[in-house]
């Protein structure tokens, strides 16, 4: 698996992963000191194998469609709540 990078489009499932997935854009990435920790360092890119745990927190912009960002709607999510978007969605 490749890398998650700031600016990537991803599929995000809200409500701790229980809602249907929707397309969002990553606006920030934090690599945490330990799995489940909220303390860490900002980074521009991280390996997807780390994203599958609670080792990564991402800032996401919920306002995105195929034409680009829509103003407003910033949120954060644990790594397990996101997955790579299909290639044609980027």
OpenMM code with the backbone's topology and positions (N, CA, C; nanometers):
from openmm import Vec3, app, unit

residues = "UNK UNK UNK UNK UNK UNK UNK UNK UNK UNK UNK UNK UNK UNK UNK UNK UNK UNK UNK UNK UNK UNK UNK UNK UNK UNK UNK UNK UNK UNK UNK UNK UNK UNK UNK UNK UNK UNK UNK UNK UNK UNK UNK UNK UNK UNK UNK UNK UNK UNK UNK UNK UNK UNK UNK UNK UNK UNK UNK UNK UNK UNK UNK UNK UNK UNK UNK UNK UNK UNK UNK UNK UNK UNK UNK UNK UNK UNK UNK UNK UNK UNK UNK UNK UNK UNK UNK UNK UNK UNK".split()
positions = [
    Vec3(0.0838, -0.1169, 0.0000),
    Vec3(0.0000, 0.0000, 0.0000),
    Vec3(0.0888, 0.1239, 0.0000),
    Vec3(0.0423, 0.2333, -0.0577),
    Vec3(0.1215, 0.3546, -0.0708),
    Vec3(0.1166, 0.4453, 0.0510),
    Vec3(0.1161, 0.5750, 0.0226),
    Vec3(0.1211, 0.6745, 0.1289),
    Vec3(-0.0020, 0.7644, 0.1244),
    Vec3(-0.0426, 0.8114, 0.2416),
    Vec3(-0.1453, 0.9133, 0.2555),
    Vec3(-0.0738, 1.0469, 0.2651),
    Vec3(-0.1160, 1.1436, 0.1844),
    Vec3(-0.0506, 1.2739, 0.1776),
    Vec3(-0.1547, 1.3841, 0.1924),
    Vec3(-0.1161, 1.4940, 0.2572),
    Vec3(-0.2038, 1.6097, 0.2681),
    Vec3(-0.2483, 1.6492, 0.1271),
    Vec3(-0.3777, 1.6734, 0.1107),
    Vec3(-0.4348, 1.7064, -0.0193),
    Vec3(-0.5035, 1.5894, -0.0865),
    Vec3(-0.4777, 1.4655, -0.0380),
    Vec3(-0.5413, 1.3471, -0.0962),
    Vec3(-0.6914, 1.3465, -0.0697),
    Vec3(-0.7677, 1.2925, -0.1625),
    Vec3(-0.9086, 1.2621, -0.1412),
    Vec3(-0.9165, 1.1223, -0.0829),
    Vec3(-1.0015, 1.1054, 0.0192),
    Vec3(-1.0192, 0.9762, 0.0850),
    Vec3(-1.1676, 0.9536, 0.1089),
    Vec3(-1.2036, 0.8303, 0.1398),
    Vec3(-1.3386, 0.7984, 0.1829),
    Vec3(-1.3404, 0.7986, 0.3349),
    Vec3(-1.4314, 0.8760, 0.3941),
    Vec3(-1.4422, 0.8915, 0.5392),
    Vec3(-1.5781, 0.8423, 0.5856),
    Vec3(-1.5789, 0.7622, 0.6917),
    Vec3(-1.7027, 0.7152, 0.7532),
    Vec3(-1.7159, 0.7820, 0.8895),
    Vec3(-1.8125, 0.8715, 0.9031),
    Vec3(-1.8332, 0.9435, 1.0279),
    Vec3(-1.8889, 0.8556, 1.1384),
    Vec3(-1.9141, 0.9166, 1.2543),
    Vec3(-1.9661, 0.8453, 1.3724),
    Vec3(-1.8809, 0.7234, 1.4057),
    Vec3(-1.7496, 0.7474, 1.4112),
    Vec3(-1.6513, 0.6435, 1.4465),
    Vec3(-1.6534, 0.5264, 1.3505),
    Vec3(-1.6823, 0.5550, 1.2236),
    Vec3(-1.6772, 0.4531, 1.1200),
    Vec3(-1.8094, 0.3854, 1.0915),
    Vec3(-1.9176, 0.4240, 1.1610),
    Vec3(-2.0460, 0.3554, 1.1438),
    Vec3(-2.1340, 0.4161, 1.0344),
    Vec3(-2.1059, 0.5389, 0.9905),
    Vec3(-2.1863, 0.6018, 0.8854),
    Vec3(-2.1367, 0.5587, 0.7470),
    Vec3(-2.2214, 0.5753, 0.6453),
    Vec3(-2.1764, 0.5466, 0.5084),
    Vec3(-2.0582, 0.6367, 0.4711),
    Vec3(-1.9671, 0.5853, 0.3920),
    Vec3(-1.8479, 0.6610, 0.3513),
    Vec3(-1.8848, 0.7728, 0.2560),
    Vec3(-1.8080, 0.8833, 0.2679),
    Vec3(-1.8233, 0.9945, 0.1736),
    Vec3(-1.6856, 1.0483, 0.1391),
    Vec3(-1.6765, 1.1122, 0.0232),
    Vec3(-1.5499, 1.1649, -0.0254),
    Vec3(-1.5150, 1.2945, 0.0471),
    Vec3(-1.3931, 1.3013, 0.1028),
    Vec3(-1.3430, 1.4205, 0.1720),
    Vec3(-1.1975, 1.4417, 0.1311),
    Vec3(-1.1434, 1.5586, 0.1651),
    Vec3(-1.0027, 1.5880, 0.1355),
    Vec3(-0.9256, 1.6015, 0.2669),
    Vec3(-0.8057, 1.5425, 0.2711),
    Vec3(-0.7176, 1.5510, 0.3883),
    Vec3(-0.6482, 1.6869, 0.3872),
    Vec3(-0.6636, 1.7630, 0.4969),
    Vec3(-0.6012, 1.8944, 0.5069),
    Vec3(-0.4863, 1.8973, 0.6066),
    Vec3(-0.4706, 1.7909, 0.6846),
    Vec3(-0.3603, 1.7807, 0.7792),
    Vec3(-0.3455, 1.6381, 0.8286),
    Vec3(-0.2236, 1.6005, 0.8664),
    Vec3(-0.1952, 1.4662, 0.9176),
    Vec3(-0.1092, 1.4793, 1.0423),
    Vec3(-0.1463, 1.4057, 1.1471),
    Vec3(-0.0657, 1.3994, 1.2691),
    Vec3(-0.0293, 1.2544, 1.2967),
    Vec3(0.0996, 1.2259, 1.3083),
    Vec3(0.1474, 1.0934, 1.3464),
    Vec3(0.1670, 1.0943, 1.4971),
    Vec3(0.0909, 1.0120, 1.5674),
    Vec3(0.0911, 1.0125, 1.7138),
    Vec3(0.2063, 0.9328, 1.7720),
    Vec3(0.2405, 0.9670, 1.8960),
    Vec3(0.3510, 0.9019, 1.9667),
    Vec3(0.3234, 0.7544, 1.9910),
    Vec3(0.1968, 0.7199, 2.0142),
    Vec3(0.1588, 0.5809, 2.0400),
    Vec3(0.0182, 0.5583, 1.9874),
    Vec3(-0.0178, 0.4321, 1.9654),
    Vec3(-0.1515, 0.3975, 1.9183),
    Vec3(-0.2544, 0.4436, 2.0212),
    Vec3(-0.3512, 0.5256, 1.9787),
    Vec3(-0.4543, 0.5762, 2.0680),
    Vec3(-0.4215, 0.7090, 2.1328),
    Vec3(-0.2984, 0.7539, 2.1214),
    Vec3(-0.2574, 0.8827, 2.1775),
    Vec3(-0.3075, 0.9952, 2.0892),
    Vec3(-0.3317, 1.1122, 2.1498),
    Vec3(-0.3666, 1.2310, 2.0713),
    Vec3(-0.2480, 1.3264, 2.0627),
    Vec3(-0.1320, 1.2848, 2.1144),
    Vec3(-0.0107, 1.3668, 2.1093),
    Vec3(0.0796, 1.3155, 1.9987),
    Vec3(0.1244, 1.4069, 1.9132),
    Vec3(0.2107, 1.3653, 1.8043),
    Vec3(0.2644, 1.4834, 1.7271),
    Vec3(0.3193, 1.4540, 1.6110),
    Vec3(0.3817, 1.5550, 1.5255),
    Vec3(0.3089, 1.5645, 1.3925),
    Vec3(0.2919, 1.6876, 1.3454),
    Vec3(0.2334, 1.7088, 1.2128),
    Vec3(0.3307, 1.6588, 1.1069),
    Vec3(0.2757, 1.6018, 1.0008),
    Vec3(0.3561, 1.5520, 0.8900),
    Vec3(0.2777, 1.5712, 0.7605),
    Vec3(0.3474, 1.5722, 0.6503),
    Vec3(0.2831, 1.5891, 0.5195),
    Vec3(0.2388, 1.4566, 0.4584),
    Vec3(0.2977, 1.3450, 0.5052),
    Vec3(0.2705, 1.2159, 0.4442),
    Vec3(0.2990, 1.1050, 0.5439),
    Vec3(0.2256, 0.9942, 0.5327),
    Vec3(0.2452, 0.8797, 0.6214),
    Vec3(0.2059, 0.7532, 0.5451),
    Vec3(0.2687, 0.6420, 0.5787),
    Vec3(0.2373, 0.5147, 0.5159),
    Vec3(0.0949, 0.4709, 0.5522),
    Vec3(0.0215, 0.4183, 0.4537),
    Vec3(-0.1150, 0.3747, 0.4794),
    Vec3(-0.1230, 0.2657, 0.5862),
    Vec3(-0.0185, 0.1843, 0.6046),
    Vec3(-0.0289, 0.0784, 0.7061),
    Vec3(-0.0392, 0.1373, 0.8466),
    Vec3(0.0094, 0.2587, 0.8702),
    Vec3(-0.0071, 0.3250, 0.9996),
    Vec3(-0.1458, 0.3861, 1.0150),
    Vec3(-0.2091, 0.4194, 0.9031),
    Vec3(-0.3390, 0.4854, 0.9056),
    Vec3(-0.4478, 0.3910, 0.9556),
    Vec3(-0.4293, 0.2622, 0.9410),
    Vec3(-0.5308, 0.1646, 0.9793),
    Vec3(-0.5486, 0.1534, 1.1303),
    Vec3(-0.4630, 0.2141, 1.2073),
    Vec3(-0.4731, 0.2098, 1.3526),
    Vec3(-0.5163, 0.3465, 1.4041),
    Vec3(-0.5035, 0.3673, 1.5355),
    Vec3(-0.5269, 0.4986, 1.5958),
    Vec3(-0.3934, 0.5697, 1.6160),
    Vec3(-0.3011, 0.5456, 1.5269),
    Vec3(-0.1710, 0.6105, 1.5322),
    Vec3(-0.1687, 0.7402, 1.4549),
    Vec3(-0.2743, 0.7625, 1.3773),
    Vec3(-0.2812, 0.8794, 1.2907),
    Vec3(-0.4150, 0.9506, 1.3122),
    Vec3(-0.4079, 1.0833, 1.3191),
    Vec3(-0.5269, 1.1679, 1.3187),
    Vec3(-0.5169, 1.2555, 1.1943),
    Vec3(-0.6270, 1.2655, 1.1207),
    Vec3(-0.6275, 1.3492, 1.0013),
    Vec3(-0.7288, 1.4615, 1.0181),
    Vec3(-0.6930, 1.5784, 0.9686),
    Vec3(-0.7883, 1.6878, 0.9526),
    Vec3(-0.8486, 1.6697, 0.8150),
    Vec3(-0.9815, 1.6841, 0.8063),
    Vec3(-1.0486, 1.6620, 0.6788),
    Vec3(-1.1429, 1.7777, 0.6483),
    Vec3(-1.1565, 1.8050, 0.5212),
    Vec3(-1.2523, 1.9035, 0.4720),
    Vec3(-1.3686, 1.8257, 0.4138),
    Vec3(-1.4850, 1.8366, 0.4774),
    Vec3(-1.6033, 1.7628, 0.4331),
    Vec3(-1.6640, 1.8216, 0.3068),
    Vec3(-1.6282, 1.9447, 0.2759),
    Vec3(-1.6868, 2.0115, 0.1610),
    Vec3(-1.6085, 1.9867, 0.0346),
    Vec3(-1.6259, 1.8718, -0.0281),
    Vec3(-1.5553, 1.8398, -0.1521),
    Vec3(-1.6510, 1.7689, -0.2461),
    Vec3(-1.6361, 1.7984, -0.3703),
    Vec3(-1.7051, 1.7218, -0.4733),
    Vec3(-1.6069, 1.7011, -0.5877),
    Vec3(-1.6489, 1.6464, -0.6953),
    Vec3(-1.5563, 1.6170, -0.8053),
    Vec3(-1.4946, 1.7424, -0.8660),
    Vec3(-1.5536, 1.8588, -0.8415),
    Vec3(-1.5007, 1.9842, -0.8946),
    Vec3(-1.4052, 2.0546, -0.7984),
    Vec3(-1.3825, 1.9985, -0.6806),
    Vec3(-1.2902, 2.0579, -0.5843),
    Vec3(-1.3591, 2.0954, -0.4542),
    Vec3(-1.2870, 2.1697, -0.3679),
    Vec3(-1.3391, 2.2007, -0.2350),
    Vec3(-1.4591, 2.2956, -0.2378),
    Vec3(-1.5446, 2.2781, -0.1392),
    Vec3(-1.6543, 2.3690, -0.1118),
    Vec3(-1.6193, 2.4357, 0.0211),
    Vec3(-1.6338, 2.5676, 0.0349),
    Vec3(-1.5935, 2.6360, 0.1588),
    Vec3(-1.6589, 2.5777, 0.2836),
    Vec3(-1.5813, 2.5719, 0.3924),
    Vec3(-1.6328, 2.5299, 0.5225),
    Vec3(-1.6296, 2.3803, 0.5437),
    Vec3(-1.6557, 2.3387, 0.6680),
    Vec3(-1.6746, 2.1977, 0.6981),
    Vec3(-1.5522, 2.1221, 0.7428),
    Vec3(-1.4597, 2.1812, 0.8189),
    Vec3(-1.3419, 2.1096, 0.8660),
    Vec3(-1.3712, 2.0219, 0.9865),
    Vec3(-1.3163, 1.9007, 0.9876),
    Vec3(-1.3319, 1.8049, 1.0974),
    Vec3(-1.2021, 1.7262, 1.1117),
    Vec3(-1.1957, 1.6408, 1.2135),
    Vec3(-1.0819, 1.5500, 1.2274),
    Vec3(-1.1352, 1.4074, 1.2376),
    Vec3(-1.0479, 1.3106, 1.2140),
    Vec3(-1.0857, 1.1698, 1.2212),
    Vec3(-0.9647, 1.0856, 1.2579),
    Vec3(-0.9907, 0.9735, 1.3229),
    Vec3(-0.8872, 0.8730, 1.3447),
    Vec3(-0.8596, 0.8045, 1.2112),
    Vec3(-0.7417, 0.7488, 1.1984),
    Vec3(-0.7040, 0.6809, 1.0754),
    Vec3(-0.7976, 0.5683, 1.0355),
    Vec3(-0.8505, 0.4935, 1.1327),
    Vec3(-0.9362, 0.3796, 1.0978),
    Vec3(-1.0677, 0.4225, 1.0335),
    Vec3(-1.1002, 0.5521, 1.0391),
    Vec3(-1.2252, 0.6007, 0.9813),
    Vec3(-1.2116, 0.6362, 0.8321),
    Vec3(-1.0902, 0.6290, 0.7781),
    Vec3(-1.0702, 0.6645, 0.6369),
    Vec3(-1.0103, 0.5485, 0.5603),
    Vec3(-1.0296, 0.5527, 0.4287),
    Vec3(-0.9666, 0.4545, 0.3406),
    Vec3(-0.9396, 0.5241, 0.2077),
    Vec3(-0.8495, 0.4692, 0.1278),
    Vec3(-0.8190, 0.5333, -0.0011),
    Vec3(-0.9434, 0.5458, -0.0877),
    Vec3(-0.9550, 0.6595, -0.1550),
    Vec3(-1.0664, 0.6796, -0.2488),
    Vec3(-1.0333, 0.6082, -0.3795),
    Vec3(-1.1381, 0.5669, -0.4501),
    Vec3(-1.1132, 0.5088, -0.5826),
    Vec3(-1.0377, 0.6080, -0.6694),
    Vec3(-0.9505, 0.5611, -0.7525),
    Vec3(-0.8634, 0.6455, -0.8339),
    Vec3(-0.9412, 0.7493, -0.9131),
    Vec3(-1.0566, 0.7125, -0.9697),
    Vec3(-1.1314, 0.8055, -1.0529),
    Vec3(-1.1936, 0.9196, -0.9725),
    Vec3(-1.1994, 0.9080, -0.8386),
    Vec3(-1.2581, 1.0136, -0.7555),
    Vec3(-1.1594, 1.1249, -0.7285),
    Vec3(-1.0300, 1.1028, -0.7503),
    Vec3(-0.9278, 1.2046, -0.7197),
    Vec3(-0.9201, 1.3106, -0.8250),
] * unit.nanometer
topology = app.Topology()
chain = topology.addChain("A")
for resn in residues:
    res = topology.addResidue(resn, chain)
    for name in ("N", "CA", "C"):
        topology.addAtom(name, app.Element.getBySymbol(name[0]), res)
